[in-house]
Amino acid sequence: MSETASGKKHSLVLDHRAKLLLSGVEDVSGFNEEAVSVKTTAGTLIIKGERLHIDKLSLETGEVSVDGKINSMQYIGSDSQRSKLSRLFR
């Protein structure tokens, strides 16, 4: 678990590429069966895969659980990258 500049902790646990548990979540920007965009205290995380499903979402506790086949995860930082990725969810 890492502590960010905001002081909130962010962690990521991937179990057999089938279940992803996240803490330190601030918002879910968009999602479909192939991609999920999650704003965390450590930056925006893009999760790509197949048959993705948000199993649990609690912004009060900052926790998200994603099920499905997870193929890749990437943190992005710039606003220009975020605007390009937002087209995936339209």
PyMOL Python script that loads the backbone (N, CA, C, O; Angstrom):
from pymol import cmd

cmd.read_pdbstr("""\
ATOM      1  N   MET A   1       0.854  -1.167   0.000  1.00  0.00           N
ATOM      2  CA  MET A   1       0.000   0.000   0.000  1.00  0.00           C
ATOM      3  C   MET A   1       0.897   1.225   0.000  1.00  0.00           C
ATOM      4  O   MET A   1       1.882   1.286   0.735  1.00  0.00           O
ATOM      5  N   SER A   2       0.546   2.204  -0.833  1.00  0.00           N
ATOM      6  CA  SER A   2       1.362   3.408  -0.883  1.00  0.00           C
ATOM      7  C   SER A   2       0.557   4.614  -0.439  1.00  0.00           C
ATOM      8  O   SER A   2      -0.656   4.680  -0.637  1.00  0.00           O
ATOM      9  N   GLU A   3       1.241   5.553   0.156  1.00  0.00           N
ATOM     10  CA  GLU A   3       0.590   6.781   0.591  1.00  0.00           C
ATOM     11  C   GLU A   3       0.928   7.868  -0.408  1.00  0.00           C
ATOM     12  O   GLU A   3       2.096   8.054  -0.752  1.00  0.00           O
ATOM     13  N   THR A   4      -0.090   8.598  -0.884  1.00  0.00           N
ATOM     14  CA  THR A   4       0.105   9.630  -1.890  1.00  0.00           C
ATOM     15  C   THR A   4       0.293  10.981  -1.232  1.00  0.00           C
ATOM     16  O   THR A   4       0.243  11.109  -0.009  1.00  0.00           O
ATOM     17  N   ALA A   5       0.511  11.996  -2.074  1.00  0.00           N
ATOM     18  CA  ALA A   5       0.712  13.352  -1.568  1.00  0.00           C
ATOM     19  C   ALA A   5      -0.502  13.847  -0.786  1.00  0.00           C
ATOM     20  O   ALA A   5      -0.357  14.659   0.128  1.00  0.00           O
ATOM     21  N   SER A   6      -1.699  13.367  -1.134  1.00  0.00           N
ATOM     22  CA  SER A   6      -2.908  13.791  -0.420  1.00  0.00           C
ATOM     23  C   SER A   6      -3.023  13.125   0.945  1.00  0.00           C
ATOM     24  O   SER A   6      -3.878  13.500   1.748  1.00  0.00           O
ATOM     25  N   GLY A   7      -2.160  12.131   1.217  1.00  0.00           N
ATOM     26  CA  GLY A   7      -2.193  11.449   2.498  1.00  0.00           C
ATOM     27  C   GLY A   7      -3.106  10.241   2.513  1.00  0.00           C
ATOM     28  O   GLY A   7      -3.116   9.495   3.493  1.00  0.00           O
ATOM     29  N   LYS A   8      -3.878  10.024   1.450  1.00  0.00           N
ATOM     30  CA  LYS A   8      -4.775   8.877   1.379  1.00  0.00           C
ATOM     31  C   LYS A   8      -4.036   7.691   0.783  1.00  0.00           C
ATOM     32  O   LYS A   8      -3.227   7.846  -0.132  1.00  0.00           O
ATOM     33  N   LYS A   9      -4.316   6.523   1.302  1.00  0.00           N
ATOM     34  CA  LYS A   9      -3.631   5.324   0.849  1.00  0.00           C
ATOM     35  C   LYS A   9      -4.332   4.719  -0.369  1.00  0.00           C
ATOM     36  O   LYS A   9      -5.559   4.734  -0.474  1.00  0.00           O
ATOM     37  N   HIS A  10      -3.527   4.193  -1.275  1.00  0.00           N
ATOM     38  CA  HIS A  10      -4.023   3.542  -2.479  1.00  0.00           C
ATOM     39  C   HIS A  10      -3.385   2.164  -2.571  1.00  0.00           C
ATOM     40  O   HIS A  10      -2.170   2.023  -2.426  1.00  0.00           O
ATOM     41  N   SER A  11      -4.199   1.158  -2.809  1.00  0.00           N
ATOM     42  CA  SER A  11      -3.654  -0.184  -3.008  1.00  0.00           C
ATOM     43  C   SER A  11      -4.386  -0.869  -4.148  1.00  0.00           C
ATOM     44  O   SER A  11      -5.515  -0.521  -4.494  1.00  0.00           O
ATOM     45  N   LEU A  12      -3.710  -1.853  -4.717  1.00  0.00           N
ATOM     46  CA  LEU A  12      -4.234  -2.603  -5.841  1.00  0.00           C
ATOM     47  C   LEU A  12      -3.871  -4.067  -5.615  1.00  0.00           C
ATOM     48  O   LEU A  12      -2.700  -4.396  -5.424  1.00  0.00           O
ATOM     49  N   VAL A  13      -4.872  -4.946  -5.636  1.00  0.00           N
ATOM     50  CA  VAL A  13      -4.643  -6.380  -5.479  1.00  0.00           C
ATOM     51  C   VAL A  13      -5.310  -7.077  -6.657  1.00  0.00           C
ATOM     52  O   VAL A  13      -6.514  -6.935  -6.874  1.00  0.00           O
ATOM     53  N   LEU A  14      -4.514  -7.835  -7.418  1.00  0.00           N
ATOM     54  CA  LEU A  14      -5.021  -8.581  -8.561  1.00  0.00           C
ATOM     55  C   LEU A  14      -4.931 -10.071  -8.247  1.00  0.00           C
ATOM     56  O   LEU A  14      -3.857 -10.585  -7.932  1.00  0.00           O
ATOM     57  N   ASP A  15      -6.068 -10.758  -8.337  1.00  0.00           N
ATOM     58  CA  ASP A  15      -6.132 -12.181  -8.018  1.00  0.00           C
ATOM     59  C   ASP A  15      -6.397 -12.982  -9.298  1.00  0.00           C
ATOM     60  O   ASP A  15      -7.496 -12.933  -9.850  1.00  0.00           O
ATOM     61  N   HIS A  16      -5.388 -13.716  -9.761  1.00  0.00           N
ATOM     62  CA  HIS A  16      -5.489 -14.595 -10.932  1.00  0.00           C
ATOM     63  C   HIS A  16      -6.013 -13.882 -12.183  1.00  0.00           C
ATOM     64  O   HIS A  16      -6.692 -14.498 -13.004  1.00  0.00           O
ATOM     65  N   ARG A  17      -5.707 -12.608 -12.331  1.00  0.00           N
ATOM     66  CA  ARG A  17      -6.157 -11.802 -13.478  1.00  0.00           C
ATOM     67  C   ARG A  17      -7.671 -11.830 -13.652  1.00  0.00           C
ATOM     68  O   ARG A  17      -8.171 -11.519 -14.733  1.00  0.00           O
ATOM     69  N   ALA A  18      -8.409 -12.198 -12.602  1.00  0.00           N
ATOM     70  CA  ALA A  18      -9.859 -12.318 -12.693  1.00  0.00           C
ATOM     71  C   ALA A  18     -10.593 -11.415 -11.714  1.00  0.00           C
ATOM     72  O   ALA A  18     -11.776 -11.137 -11.911  1.00  0.00           O
ATOM     73  N   LYS A  19      -9.928 -10.954 -10.673  1.00  0.00           N
ATOM     74  CA  LYS A  19     -10.572 -10.087  -9.676  1.00  0.00           C
ATOM     75  C   LYS A  19      -9.568  -9.032  -9.235  1.00  0.00           C
ATOM     76  O   LYS A  19      -8.460  -9.350  -8.803  1.00  0.00           O
ATOM     77  N   LEU A  20      -9.972  -7.782  -9.349  1.00  0.00           N
ATOM     78  CA  LEU A  20      -9.127  -6.652  -8.986  1.00  0.00           C
ATOM     79  C   LEU A  20      -9.789  -5.896  -7.845  1.00  0.00           C
ATOM     80  O   LEU A  20     -10.951  -5.503  -7.946  1.00  0.00           O
ATOM     81  N   LEU A  21      -9.052  -5.692  -6.758  1.00  0.00           N
ATOM     82  CA  LEU A  21      -9.540  -4.941  -5.607  1.00  0.00           C
ATOM     83  C   LEU A  21      -8.721  -3.661  -5.507  1.00  0.00           C
ATOM     84  O   LEU A  21      -7.492  -3.714  -5.473  1.00  0.00           O
ATOM     85  N   LEU A  22      -9.386  -2.518  -5.460  1.00  0.00           N
ATOM     86  CA  LEU A  22      -8.726  -1.223  -5.378  1.00  0.00           C
ATOM     87  C   LEU A  22      -9.198  -0.469  -4.157  1.00  0.00           C
ATOM     88  O   LEU A  22     -10.373  -0.529  -3.794  1.00  0.00           O
ATOM     89  N   SER A  23      -8.276   0.248  -3.518  1.00  0.00           N
ATOM     90  CA  SER A  23      -8.642   1.196  -2.468  1.00  0.00           C
ATOM     91  C   SER A  23      -8.035   2.541  -2.847  1.00  0.00           C
ATOM     92  O   SER A  23      -7.166   2.606  -3.716  1.00  0.00           O
ATOM     93  N   GLY A  24      -8.478   3.598  -2.213  1.00  0.00           N
ATOM     94  CA  GLY A  24      -8.012   4.931  -2.563  1.00  0.00           C
ATOM     95  C   GLY A  24      -8.683   5.459  -3.821  1.00  0.00           C
ATOM     96  O   GLY A  24      -8.118   6.288  -4.535  1.00  0.00           O
ATOM     97  N   VAL A  25      -9.896   4.975  -4.090  1.00  0.00           N
ATOM     98  CA  VAL A  25     -10.645   5.362  -5.287  1.00  0.00           C
ATOM     99  C   VAL A  25     -11.450   6.624  -5.009  1.00  0.00           C
ATOM    100  O   VAL A  25     -12.132   6.732  -3.989  1.00  0.00           O
ATOM    101  N   GLU A  26     -11.361   7.574  -5.929  1.00  0.00           N
ATOM    102  CA  GLU A  26     -12.115   8.820  -5.809  1.00  0.00           C
ATOM    103  C   GLU A  26     -13.331   8.863  -6.733  1.00  0.00           C
ATOM    104  O   GLU A  26     -14.334   9.493  -6.398  1.00  0.00           O
ATOM    105  N   ASP A  27     -13.254   8.190  -7.913  1.00  0.00           N
ATOM    106  CA  ASP A  27     -14.355   8.225  -8.874  1.00  0.00           C
ATOM    107  C   ASP A  27     -14.137   7.148  -9.926  1.00  0.00           C
ATOM    108  O   ASP A  27     -13.006   6.728 -10.170  1.00  0.00           O
ATOM    109  N   VAL A  28     -15.217   6.706 -10.545  1.00  0.00           N
ATOM    110  CA  VAL A  28     -15.142   5.848 -11.722  1.00  0.00           C
ATOM    111  C   VAL A  28     -15.577   6.721 -12.895  1.00  0.00           C
ATOM    112  O   VAL A  28     -16.739   7.119 -12.986  1.00  0.00           O
ATOM    113  N   SER A  29     -14.639   7.015 -13.790  1.00  0.00           N
ATOM    114  CA  SER A  29     -14.882   7.953 -14.888  1.00  0.00           C
ATOM    115  C   SER A  29     -15.695   7.347 -16.014  1.00  0.00           C
ATOM    116  O   SER A  29     -16.459   8.050 -16.677  1.00  0.00           O
ATOM    117  N   GLY A  30     -15.541   6.064 -16.237  1.00  0.00           N
ATOM    118  CA  GLY A  30     -16.281   5.392 -17.297  1.00  0.00           C
ATOM    119  C   GLY A  30     -15.993   3.920 -17.272  1.00  0.00           C
ATOM    120  O   GLY A  30     -14.977   3.478 -16.735  1.00  0.00           O
ATOM    121  N   PHE A  31     -16.914   3.144 -17.868  1.00  0.00           N
ATOM    122  CA  PHE A  31     -16.690   1.710 -17.907  1.00  0.00           C
ATOM    123  C   PHE A  31     -17.554   1.077 -18.983  1.00  0.00           C
ATOM    124  O   PHE A  31     -18.634   1.568 -19.313  1.00  0.00           O
ATOM    125  N   ASN A  32     -17.054  -0.016 -19.517  1.00  0.00           N
ATOM    126  CA  ASN A  32     -17.803  -0.921 -20.372  1.00  0.00           C
ATOM    127  C   ASN A  32     -17.182  -2.298 -20.191  1.00  0.00           C
ATOM    128  O   ASN A  32     -16.365  -2.485 -19.290  1.00  0.00           O
ATOM    129  N   GLU A  33     -17.545  -3.261 -21.020  1.00  0.00           N
ATOM    130  CA  GLU A  33     -17.042  -4.628 -20.831  1.00  0.00           C
ATOM    131  C   GLU A  33     -15.571  -4.781 -21.199  1.00  0.00           C
ATOM    132  O   GLU A  33     -14.964  -5.805 -20.887  1.00  0.00           O
ATOM    133  N   GLU A  34     -14.985  -3.774 -21.860  1.00  0.00           N
ATOM    134  CA  GLU A  34     -13.594  -3.877 -22.308  1.00  0.00           C
ATOM    135  C   GLU A  34     -12.642  -2.928 -21.599  1.00  0.00           C
ATOM    136  O   GLU A  34     -11.428  -3.113 -21.683  1.00  0.00           O
ATOM    137  N   ALA A  35     -13.154  -1.913 -20.898  1.00  0.00           N
ATOM    138  CA  ALA A  35     -12.283  -0.944 -20.232  1.00  0.00           C
ATOM    139  C   ALA A  35     -13.001  -0.278 -19.065  1.00  0.00           C
ATOM    140  O   ALA A  35     -14.204  -0.022 -19.113  1.00  0.00           O
ATOM    141  N   VAL A  36     -12.225  -0.004 -18.011  1.00  0.00           N
ATOM    142  CA  VAL A  36     -12.732   0.717 -16.845  1.00  0.00           C
ATOM    143  C   VAL A  36     -11.717   1.807 -16.522  1.00  0.00           C
ATOM    144  O   VAL A  36     -10.516   1.541 -16.461  1.00  0.00           O
ATOM    145  N   SER A  37     -12.192   3.025 -16.318  1.00  0.00           N
ATOM    146  CA  SER A  37     -11.342   4.156 -15.959  1.00  0.00           C
ATOM    147  C   SER A  37     -11.669   4.568 -14.527  1.00  0.00           C
ATOM    148  O   SER A  37     -12.802   4.935 -14.216  1.00  0.00           O
ATOM    149  N   VAL A  38     -10.654   4.500 -13.660  1.00  0.00           N
ATOM    150  CA  VAL A  38     -10.854   4.769 -12.233  1.00  0.00           C
ATOM    151  C   VAL A  38      -9.899   5.874 -11.795  1.00  0.00           C
ATOM    152  O   VAL A  38      -8.688   5.767 -11.989  1.00  0.00           O
ATOM    153  N   LYS A  39     -10.446   6.934 -11.205  1.00  0.00           N
ATOM    154  CA  LYS A  39      -9.609   8.000 -10.647  1.00  0.00           C
ATOM    155  C   LYS A  39      -9.246   7.597  -9.223  1.00  0.00           C
ATOM    156  O   LYS A  39     -10.120   7.412  -8.377  1.00  0.00           O
ATOM    157  N   THR A  40      -7.935   7.462  -8.968  1.00  0.00           N
ATOM    158  CA  THR A  40      -7.464   7.086  -7.640  1.00  0.00           C
ATOM    159  C   THR A  40      -6.622   8.218  -7.063  1.00  0.00           C
ATOM    160  O   THR A  40      -6.332   9.200  -7.745  1.00  0.00           O
ATOM    161  N   THR A  41      -6.240   8.071  -5.821  1.00  0.00           N
ATOM    162  CA  THR A  41      -5.383   9.069  -5.194  1.00  0.00           C
ATOM    163  C   THR A  41      -3.973   9.050  -5.782  1.00  0.00           C
ATOM    164  O   THR A  41      -3.187   9.967  -5.545  1.00  0.00           O
ATOM    165  N   ALA A  42      -3.651   7.996  -6.557  1.00  0.00           N
ATOM    166  CA  ALA A  42      -2.337   7.887  -7.196  1.00  0.00           C
ATOM    167  C   ALA A  42      -2.387   8.219  -8.686  1.00  0.00           C
ATOM    168  O   ALA A  42      -1.377   8.080  -9.376  1.00  0.00           O
ATOM    169  N   GLY A  43      -3.534   8.652  -9.192  1.00  0.00           N
ATOM    170  CA  GLY A  43      -3.698   8.973 -10.608  1.00  0.00           C
ATOM    171  C   GLY A  43      -4.829   8.165 -11.210  1.00  0.00           C
ATOM    172  O   GLY A  43      -5.449   7.346 -10.532  1.00  0.00           O
ATOM    173  N   THR A  44      -5.098   8.399 -12.489  1.00  0.00           N
ATOM    174  CA  THR A  44      -6.154   7.667 -13.180  1.00  0.00           C
ATOM    175  C   THR A  44      -5.617   6.320 -13.641  1.00  0.00           C
ATOM    176  O   THR A  44      -4.557   6.241 -14.262  1.00  0.00           O
ATOM    177  N   LEU A  45      -6.355   5.269 -13.332  1.00  0.00           N
ATOM    178  CA  LEU A  45      -5.979   3.909 -13.685  1.00  0.00           C
ATOM    179  C   LEU A  45      -6.939   3.413 -14.756  1.00  0.00           C
ATOM    180  O   LEU A  45      -8.156   3.441 -14.572  1.00  0.00           O
ATOM    181  N   ILE A  46      -6.377   2.954 -15.887  1.00  0.00           N
ATOM    182  CA  ILE A  46      -7.165   2.377 -16.961  1.00  0.00           C
ATOM    183  C   ILE A  46      -6.969   0.862 -16.913  1.00  0.00           C
ATOM    184  O   ILE A  46      -5.846   0.362 -16.982  1.00  0.00           O
ATOM    185  N   ILE A  47      -8.074   0.154 -16.794  1.00  0.00           N
ATOM    186  CA  ILE A  47      -8.068  -1.309 -16.744  1.00  0.00           C
ATOM    187  C   ILE A  47      -8.689  -1.796 -18.045  1.00  0.00           C
ATOM    188  O   ILE A  47      -9.802  -1.399 -18.389  1.00  0.00           O
ATOM    189  N   LYS A  48      -7.977  -2.653 -18.770  1.00  0.00           N
ATOM    190  CA  LYS A  48      -8.498  -3.201 -20.023  1.00  0.00           C
ATOM    191  C   LYS A  48      -8.611  -4.708 -19.904  1.00  0.00           C
ATOM    192  O   LYS A  48      -7.802  -5.359 -19.243  1.00  0.00           O
ATOM    193  N   GLY A  49      -9.634  -5.253 -20.558  1.00  0.00           N
ATOM    194  CA  GLY A  49      -9.829  -6.690 -20.496  1.00  0.00           C
ATOM    195  C   GLY A  49     -11.058  -7.119 -21.259  1.00  0.00           C
ATOM    196  O   GLY A  49     -11.473  -6.472 -22.221  1.00  0.00           O
ATOM    197  N   GLU A  50     -11.640  -8.229 -20.811  1.00  0.00           N
ATOM    198  CA  GLU A  50     -12.812  -8.817 -21.445  1.00  0.00           C
ATOM    199  C   GLU A  50     -13.856  -9.129 -20.376  1.00  0.00           C
ATOM    200  O   GLU A  50     -13.529  -9.580 -19.279  1.00  0.00           O
ATOM    201  N   ARG A  51     -15.105  -8.882 -20.717  1.00  0.00           N
ATOM    202  CA  ARG A  51     -16.232  -9.158 -19.808  1.00  0.00           C
ATOM    203  C   ARG A  51     -16.026  -8.503 -18.437  1.00  0.00           C
ATOM    204  O   ARG A  51     -16.312  -9.110 -17.405  1.00  0.00           O
ATOM    205  N   LEU A  52     -15.532  -7.273 -18.434  1.00  0.00           N
ATOM    206  CA  LEU A  52     -15.289  -6.567 -17.170  1.00  0.00           C
ATOM    207  C   LEU A  52     -16.609  -6.148 -16.541  1.00  0.00           C
ATOM    208  O   LEU A  52     -17.549  -5.754 -17.231  1.00  0.00           O
ATOM    209  N   HIS A  53     -16.657  -6.240 -15.245  1.00  0.00           N
ATOM    210  CA  HIS A  53     -17.871  -5.926 -14.488  1.00  0.00           C
ATOM    211  C   HIS A  53     -17.463  -5.321 -13.151  1.00  0.00           C
ATOM    212  O   HIS A  53     -16.604  -5.865 -12.457  1.00  0.00           O
ATOM    213  N   ILE A  54     -18.074  -4.202 -12.790  1.00  0.00           N
ATOM    214  CA  ILE A  54     -17.813  -3.606 -11.480  1.00  0.00           C
ATOM    215  C   ILE A  54     -18.689  -4.331 -10.467  1.00  0.00           C
ATOM    216  O   ILE A  54     -19.909  -4.164 -10.439  1.00  0.00           O
ATOM    217  N   ASP A  55     -18.043  -5.131  -9.646  1.00  0.00           N
ATOM    218  CA  ASP A  55     -18.742  -5.952  -8.664  1.00  0.00           C
ATOM    219  C   ASP A  55     -19.122  -5.153  -7.429  1.00  0.00           C
ATOM    220  O   ASP A  55     -20.214  -5.316  -6.886  1.00  0.00           O
ATOM    221  N   LYS A  56     -18.215  -4.288  -6.987  1.00  0.00           N
ATOM    222  CA  LYS A  56     -18.448  -3.483  -5.786  1.00  0.00           C
ATOM    223  C   LYS A  56     -17.936  -2.075  -6.045  1.00  0.00           C
ATOM    224  O   LYS A  56     -16.855  -1.897  -6.605  1.00  0.00           O
ATOM    225  N   LEU A  57     -18.710  -1.077  -5.640  1.00  0.00           N
ATOM    226  CA  LEU A  57     -18.288   0.310  -5.759  1.00  0.00           C
ATOM    227  C   LEU A  57     -18.783   1.074  -4.545  1.00  0.00           C
ATOM    228  O   LEU A  57     -19.987   1.175  -4.310  1.00  0.00           O
ATOM    229  N   SER A  58     -17.840   1.614  -3.772  1.00  0.00           N
ATOM    230  CA  SER A  58     -18.185   2.441  -2.626  1.00  0.00           C
ATOM    231  C   SER A  58     -17.249   3.644  -2.605  1.00  0.00           C
ATOM    232  O   SER A  58     -16.093   3.533  -2.197  1.00  0.00           O
ATOM    233  N   LEU A  59     -17.753   4.786  -3.043  1.00  0.00           N
ATOM    234  CA  LEU A  59     -16.939   5.995  -3.023  1.00  0.00           C
ATOM    235  C   LEU A  59     -16.774   6.519  -1.605  1.00  0.00           C
ATOM    236  O   LEU A  59     -15.829   7.254  -1.319  1.00  0.00           O
ATOM    237  N   GLU A  60     -17.692   6.145  -0.712  1.00  0.00           N
ATOM    238  CA  GLU A  60     -17.567   6.550   0.697  1.00  0.00           C
ATOM    239  C   GLU A  60     -16.321   5.959   1.335  1.00  0.00           C
ATOM    240  O   GLU A  60     -15.599   6.637   2.066  1.00  0.00           O
ATOM    241  N   THR A  61     -16.075   4.671   1.045  1.00  0.00           N
ATOM    242  CA  THR A  61     -14.893   4.011   1.595  1.00  0.00           C
ATOM    243  C   THR A  61     -13.720   4.035   0.621  1.00  0.00           C
ATOM    244  O   THR A  61     -12.595   3.697   0.991  1.00  0.00           O
ATOM    245  N   GLY A  62     -13.982   4.438  -0.635  1.00  0.00           N
ATOM    246  CA  GLY A  62     -12.922   4.495  -1.639  1.00  0.00           C
ATOM    247  C   GLY A  62     -12.508   3.135  -2.157  1.00  0.00           C
ATOM    248  O   GLY A  62     -11.339   2.927  -2.482  1.00  0.00           O
ATOM    249  N   GLU A  63     -13.462   2.192  -2.241  1.00  0.00           N
ATOM    250  CA  GLU A  63     -13.143   0.836  -2.677  1.00  0.00           C
ATOM    251  C   GLU A  63     -13.926   0.453  -3.921  1.00  0.00           C
ATOM    252  O   GLU A  63     -15.103   0.784  -4.067  1.00  0.00           O
ATOM    253  N   VAL A  64     -13.237  -0.261  -4.825  1.00  0.00           N
ATOM    254  CA  VAL A  64     -13.848  -0.780  -6.042  1.00  0.00           C
ATOM    255  C   VAL A  64     -13.335  -2.198  -6.261  1.00  0.00           C
ATOM    256  O   VAL A  64     -12.168  -2.501  -6.012  1.00  0.00           O
ATOM    257  N   SER A  65     -14.238  -3.061  -6.733  1.00  0.00           N
ATOM    258  CA  SER A  65     -13.882  -4.422  -7.112  1.00  0.00           C
ATOM    259  C   SER A  65     -14.326  -4.636  -8.551  1.00  0.00           C
ATOM    260  O   SER A  65     -15.476  -4.369  -8.900  1.00  0.00           O
ATOM    261  N   VAL A  66     -13.405  -5.120  -9.390  1.00  0.00           N
ATOM    262  CA  VAL A  66     -13.693  -5.378 -10.796  1.00  0.00           C
ATOM    263  C   VAL A  66     -13.457  -6.859 -11.071  1.00  0.00           C
ATOM    264  O   VAL A  66     -12.416  -7.410 -10.711  1.00  0.00           O
ATOM    265  N   ASP A  67     -14.448  -7.506 -11.723  1.00  0.00           N
ATOM    266  CA  ASP A  67     -14.344  -8.910 -12.119  1.00  0.00           C
ATOM    267  C   ASP A  67     -14.246  -8.992 -13.639  1.00  0.00           C
ATOM    268  O   ASP A  67     -14.663  -8.073 -14.344  1.00  0.00           O
ATOM    269  N   GLY A  68     -13.696 -10.091 -14.137  1.00  0.00           N
ATOM    270  CA  GLY A  68     -13.581 -10.341 -15.567  1.00  0.00           C
ATOM    271  C   GLY A  68     -12.153 -10.762 -15.886  1.00  0.00           C
ATOM    272  O   GLY A  68     -11.355 -11.002 -14.980  1.00  0.00           O
ATOM    273  N   LYS A  69     -11.830 -10.852 -17.176  1.00  0.00           N
ATOM    274  CA  LYS A  69     -10.466 -11.179 -17.582  1.00  0.00           C
ATOM    275  C   LYS A  69      -9.691  -9.878 -17.745  1.00  0.00           C
ATOM    276  O   LYS A  69      -9.954  -9.109 -18.670  1.00  0.00           O
ATOM    277  N   ILE A  70      -8.747  -9.629 -16.862  1.00  0.00           N
ATOM    278  CA  ILE A  70      -7.973  -8.387 -16.870  1.00  0.00           C
ATOM    279  C   ILE A  70      -6.698  -8.609 -17.670  1.00  0.00           C
ATOM    280  O   ILE A  70      -5.858  -9.435 -17.313  1.00  0.00           O
ATOM    281  N   ASN A  71      -6.570  -7.851 -18.766  1.00  0.00           N
ATOM    282  CA  ASN A  71      -5.422  -7.991 -19.651  1.00  0.00           C
ATOM    283  C   ASN A  71      -4.334  -6.968 -19.386  1.00  0.00           C
ATOM    284  O   ASN A  71      -3.152  -7.269 -19.553  1.00  0.00           O
ATOM    285  N   SER A  72      -4.711  -5.758 -18.973  1.00  0.00           N
ATOM    286  CA  SER A  72      -3.699  -4.730 -18.718  1.00  0.00           C
ATOM    287  C   SER A  72      -4.246  -3.662 -17.793  1.00  0.00           C
ATOM    288  O   SER A  72      -5.454  -3.458 -17.673  1.00  0.00           O
ATOM    289  N   MET A  73      -3.296  -2.980 -17.133  1.00  0.00           N
ATOM    290  CA  MET A  73      -3.621  -1.840 -16.272  1.00  0.00           C
ATOM    291  C   MET A  73      -2.552  -0.791 -16.515  1.00  0.00           C
ATOM    292  O   MET A  73      -1.372  -1.117 -16.649  1.00  0.00           O
ATOM    293  N   GLN A  74      -2.965   0.481 -16.572  1.00  0.00           N
ATOM    294  CA  GLN A  74      -2.007   1.555 -16.810  1.00  0.00           C
ATOM    295  C   GLN A  74      -2.466   2.818 -16.099  1.00  0.00           C
ATOM    296  O   GLN A  74      -3.627   3.217 -16.187  1.00  0.00           O
ATOM    297  N   TYR A  75      -1.526   3.438 -15.391  1.00  0.00           N
ATOM    298  CA  TYR A  75      -1.792   4.744 -14.793  1.00  0.00           C
ATOM    299  C   TYR A  75      -1.469   5.807 -15.836  1.00  0.00           C
ATOM    300  O   TYR A  75      -0.453   5.728 -16.528  1.00  0.00           O
ATOM    301  N   ILE A  76      -2.348   6.803 -15.939  1.00  0.00           N
ATOM    302  CA  ILE A  76      -2.100   7.916 -16.854  1.00  0.00           C
ATOM    303  C   ILE A  76      -2.093   9.207 -16.060  1.00  0.00           C
ATOM    304  O   ILE A  76      -2.680   9.291 -14.981  1.00  0.00           O
ATOM    305  N   GLY A  77      -1.413  10.226 -16.613  1.00  0.00           N
ATOM    306  CA  GLY A  77      -1.272  11.445 -15.847  1.00  0.00           C
ATOM    307  C   GLY A  77      -1.783  12.707 -16.490  1.00  0.00           C
ATOM    308  O   GLY A  77      -2.314  13.566 -15.786  1.00  0.00           O
ATOM    309  N   SER A  78      -1.648  12.867 -17.801  1.00  0.00           N
ATOM    310  CA  SER A  78      -1.974  14.156 -18.399  1.00  0.00           C
ATOM    311  C   SER A  78      -3.437  14.229 -18.810  1.00  0.00           C
ATOM    312  O   SER A  78      -4.062  13.207 -19.091  1.00  0.00           O
ATOM    313  N   ASP A  79      -3.982  15.448 -18.842  1.00  0.00           N
ATOM    314  CA  ASP A  79      -5.370  15.664 -19.234  1.00  0.00           C
ATOM    315  C   ASP A  79      -5.591  15.284 -20.691  1.00  0.00           C
ATOM    316  O   ASP A  79      -6.676  14.819 -21.040  1.00  0.00           O
ATOM    317  N   SER A  80      -4.587  15.469 -21.556  1.00  0.00           N
ATOM    318  CA  SER A  80      -4.760  15.129 -22.966  1.00  0.00           C
ATOM    319  C   SER A  80      -4.950  13.627 -23.131  1.00  0.00           C
ATOM    320  O   SER A  80      -5.734  13.197 -23.977  1.00  0.00           O
ATOM    321  N   GLN A  81      -4.254  12.830 -22.347  1.00  0.00           N
ATOM    322  CA  GLN A  81      -4.440  11.387 -22.405  1.00  0.00           C
ATOM    323  C   GLN A  81      -5.824  11.015 -21.912  1.00  0.00           C
ATOM    324  O   GLN A  81      -6.455  10.123 -22.480  1.00  0.00           O
ATOM    325  N   ARG A  82      -6.311  11.669 -20.878  1.00  0.00           N
ATOM    326  CA  ARG A  82      -7.639  11.372 -20.350  1.00  0.00           C
ATOM    327  C   ARG A  82      -8.714  11.679 -21.387  1.00  0.00           C
ATOM    328  O   ARG A  82      -9.663  10.908 -21.532  1.00  0.00           O
ATOM    329  N   SER A  83      -8.584  12.790 -22.111  1.00  0.00           N
ATOM    330  CA  SER A  83      -9.611  13.145 -23.084  1.00  0.00           C
ATOM    331  C   SER A  83      -9.636  12.137 -24.224  1.00  0.00           C
ATOM    332  O   SER A  83     -10.711  11.829 -24.737  1.00  0.00           O
ATOM    333  N   LYS A  84      -8.483  11.613 -24.636  1.00  0.00           N
ATOM    334  CA  LYS A  84      -8.447  10.593 -25.672  1.00  0.00           C
ATOM    335  C   LYS A  84      -9.114   9.319 -25.185  1.00  0.00           C
ATOM    336  O   LYS A  84      -9.843   8.678 -25.942  1.00  0.00           O
ATOM    337  N   LEU A  85      -8.882   8.944 -23.947  1.00  0.00           N
ATOM    338  CA  LEU A  85      -9.464   7.720 -23.412  1.00  0.00           C
ATOM    339  C   LEU A  85     -10.948   7.855 -23.156  1.00  0.00           C
ATOM    340  O   LEU A  85     -11.665   6.854 -23.171  1.00  0.00           O
ATOM    341  N   SER A  86     -11.430   9.064 -22.922  1.00  0.00           N
ATOM    342  CA  SER A  86     -12.867   9.227 -22.671  1.00  0.00           C
ATOM    343  C   SER A  86     -13.688   8.826 -23.890  1.00  0.00           C
ATOM    344  O   SER A  86     -14.857   8.469 -23.750  1.00  0.00           O
ATOM    345  N   ARG A  87     -13.094   8.879 -25.089  1.00  0.00           N
ATOM    346  CA  ARG A  87     -13.803   8.458 -26.299  1.00  0.00           C
ATOM    347  C   ARG A  87     -14.083   6.955 -26.286  1.00  0.00           C
ATOM    348  O   ARG A  87     -14.998   6.500 -26.972  1.00  0.00           O
ATOM    349  N   LEU A  88     -13.326   6.186 -25.532  1.00  0.00           N
ATOM    350  CA  LEU A  88     -13.571   4.747 -25.454  1.00  0.00           C
ATOM    351  C   LEU A  88     -14.924   4.435 -24.853  1.00  0.00           C
ATOM    352  O   LEU A  88     -15.508   3.394 -25.155  1.00  0.00           O
ATOM    353  N   PHE A  89     -15.430   5.310 -24.013  1.00  0.00           N
ATOM    354  CA  PHE A  89     -16.629   5.009 -23.240  1.00  0.00           C
ATOM    355  C   PHE A  89     -17.884   5.640 -23.827  1.00  0.00           C
ATOM    356  O   PHE A  89     -18.915   5.679 -23.155  1.00  0.00           O
ATOM    357  N   ARG A  90     -17.830   6.123 -25.030  1.00  0.00           N
ATOM    358  CA  ARG A  90     -19.014   6.737 -25.654  1.00  0.00           C
ATOM    359  C   ARG A  90     -19.776   5.735 -26.460  1.00  0.00           C
ATOM    360  O   ARG A  90     -20.799   6.072 -27.056  1.00  0.00           O
TER     361      ARG A  90
END
""", "prot")
cmd.dss("prot")
cmd.show_as("cartoon", "prot")
cmd.util.cbc("prot")
cmd.orient("prot")
